[in-house]
Amino acid sequence: MVIFLKVVLIIISIALIVTVLLQKGKSAGLSGAISGGAEHLFGKQKARGMDLVLVRITTVLAAIFIILTVLVAYVVKAG
């Protein structure tokens, strides 16, 4: 059971890394970070099409990653 969970965790980790690397950069240095924060605050949505899909996939994979990490830690400590 522990080995299976660890293998799934590794697969999810690699998938999360790939989806993050496929996304476009949101800012260009310090000036981009400042203007990007203002755009986020005022609700300008820059993600369109494939970018939006990648953002959603990244969010789901991150949630699965966190849940699996806690589950693996619990199983290893209990066992």
ChimeraX attribute file (.defattr): number of C-alpha atoms within 10 A of each C-alpha:
attribute: neighborCount
match mode: 1-to-1
recipient: residues
	/A:1	9
	/A:2	13
	/A:3	9
	/A:4	10
	/A:5	15
	/A:6	16
	/A:7	12
	/A:8	14
	/A:9	19
	/A:10	13
	/A:11	12
	/A:12	17
	/A:13	15
	/A:14	12
	/A:15	17
	/A:16	20
	/A:17	13
	/A:18	12
	/A:19	17
	/A:20	16
	/A:21	11
	/A:22	13
	/A:23	16
	/A:24	10
	/A:25	9
	/A:26	11
	/A:27	13
	/A:28	11
	/A:29	8
	/A:30	9
	/A:31	10
	/A:32	13
	/A:33	13
	/A:34	12
	/A:35	13
	/A:36	17
	/A:37	13
	/A:38	12
	/A:39	13
	/A:40	11
	/A:41	9
	/A:42	9
	/A:43	9
	/A:44	10
	/A:45	9
	/A:46	12
	/A:47	14
	/A:48	10
	/A:49	8
	/A:50	11
	/A:51	14
	/A:52	14
	/A:53	14
	/A:54	19
	/A:55	17
	/A:56	13
	/A:57	16
	/A:58	19
	/A:59	15
	/A:60	12
	/A:61	18
	/A:62	17
	/A:63	12
	/A:64	15
	/A:65	20
	/A:66	12
	/A:67	12
	/A:68	17
	/A:69	15
	/A:70	11
	/A:71	15
	/A:72	19
	/A:73	13
	/A:74	11
	/A:75	13
	/A:76	11
	/A:77	8
	/A:78	7
	/A:79	7
